[in-house]
């Protein structure tokens, strides 16, 4: 699962852990961490649970069922987005006129939506 590899690497780097240090924390060899991050192997459930505990994230986050909003410069806002919210954002982005109006004057568009409701 590529998402597991990607998120594992991101979390490890964010915590400034080496592969060796992370391996020590979950009681596995650093080469296993390397294989997981390179998507050569998928961590077994027991290891995923330990990794989730170390990074204080859910298993859902590791498998891609949980999203965090981040800015273009990778500043994390910590906002969890559901799949439905992500789909909503994708739909809005595909409607260029609506997206432009929402980005340029969100308060105006929200006020108009409230009137319609």
MARZA-349222 format. One line per field, with one value per residue (C-alpha): residue number from 0; residue in three letters; x negated, y, z. Coordinates in steps of 0.02 Angstrom, whole numbers, always signed. Layout:
% residues N
num = (NUM|...)
residu = (Ala|...)
c1 = (X|...)
c2 = (Y|...)
c3 = (Z|...)
END
This chain:
% residues 117
num = (0|1|2|3|4|5|6|7|8|9|10|11|12|13|14|15|16|17|18|19|20|21|22|23|24|25|26|27|28|29|30|31|32|33|34|35|36|37|38|39|40|41|42|43|44|45|46|47|48|49|50|51|52|53|54|55|56|57|58|59|60|61|62|63|64|65|66|67|68|69|70|71|72|73|74|75|76|77|78|79|80|81|82|83|84|85|86|87|88|89|90|91|92|93|94|95|96|97|98|99|100|101|102|103|104|105|106|107|108|109|110|111|112|113|114|115|116)
residu = (Unk|Unk|Unk|Unk|Unk|Unk|Unk|Unk|Unk|Unk|Unk|Unk|Unk|Unk|Unk|Unk|Unk|Unk|Unk|Unk|Unk|Unk|Unk|Unk|Unk|Unk|Unk|Unk|Unk|Unk|Unk|Unk|Unk|Unk|Unk|Unk|Unk|Unk|Unk|Unk|Unk|Unk|Unk|Unk|Unk|Unk|Unk|Unk|Unk|Unk|Unk|Unk|Unk|Unk|Unk|Unk|Unk|Unk|Unk|Unk|Unk|Unk|Unk|Unk|Unk|Unk|Unk|Unk|Unk|Unk|Unk|Unk|Unk|Unk|Unk|Unk|Unk|Unk|Unk|Unk|Unk|Unk|Unk|Unk|Unk|Unk|Unk|Unk|Unk|Unk|Unk|Unk|Unk|Unk|Unk|Unk|Unk|Unk|Unk|Unk|Unk|Unk|Unk|Unk|Unk|Unk|Unk|Unk|Unk|Unk|Unk|Unk|Unk|Unk|Unk|Unk|Unk)
c1 = (+0|-87|+9|-62|-239|-213|-133|-259|-403|-316|-280|-456|-537|-417|-473|-656|-674|-801|-744|-851|-769|-594|-639|-696|-532|-428|-553|-599|-758|-789|-792|-609|-568|-664|-564|-400|-446|-500|-337|-432|-332|-173|-191|-92|+56|-36|-175|-51|+33|-136|-179|-10|-43|-217|-152|+14|+117|+259|+242|+364|+235|+105|+219|+285|+458|+414|+354|+267|+279|+109|+59|-47|-201|-159|-101|+15|+181|+228|+402|+468|+570|+687|+696|+860|+778|+633|+755|+849|+688|+644|+815|+800|+626|+694|+819|+694|+818|+886|+713|+649|+795|+774|+588|+603|+754|+803|+910|+1015|+1046|+1088|+1212|+1296|+1303|+1387|+1521|+1555|+1572)
c2 = (+0|+154|+270|+178|+201|+385|+426|+326|+421|+590|+554|+491|+642|+761|+687|+693|+506|+403|+235|+158|+260|+219|+36|+39|+121|-18|-157|-199|-181|-19|-117|-161|+25|+52|-84|-11|+165|+103|+9|-155|-229|-186|-178|-313|-252|-269|-155|-31|-19|+16|+146|+231|+239|+312|+448|+472|+445|+327|+170|+254|+390|+261|+177|+338|+351|+510|+670|+823|+992|+1067|+1229|+1242|+1269|+1110|+1202|+1078|+1143|+980|+985|+811|+796|+653|+571|+663|+830|+789|+744|+907|+1006|+913|+952|+1136|+1144|+1072|+1216|+1355|+1499|+1440|+1401|+1572|+1658|+1554|+1590|+1776|+1816|+1670|+1776|+1842|+1668|+1597|+1739|+1702|+1516|+1554|+1654|+1507|+1387)
c3 = (+0|-64|+54|+206|+141|+103|+269|+369|+290|+315|+498|+533|+453|+542|+708|+655|+685|+592|+527|+662|+801|+738|+726|+908|+961|+882|+914|+733|+630|+536|+372|+400|+414|+252|+164|+228|+171|-1|-19|-37|+108|+201|+390|+480|+582|+748|+684|+610|+780|+863|+730|+752|+940|+915|+799|+889|+731|+688|+584|+465|+435|+386|+259|+182|+259|+352|+273|+345|+262|+226|+142|-14|+95|+194|+349|+433|+495|+579|+504|+471|+312|+274|+103|+74|+112|-3|-142|-112|-130|-290|-364|-322|-399|-561|-574|-610|-596|-429|-364|-414|-329|-172|-160|-200|-90|+22|+140|-5|-74|+98|+129|-38|+4|+171|+82|-35|+110)
END
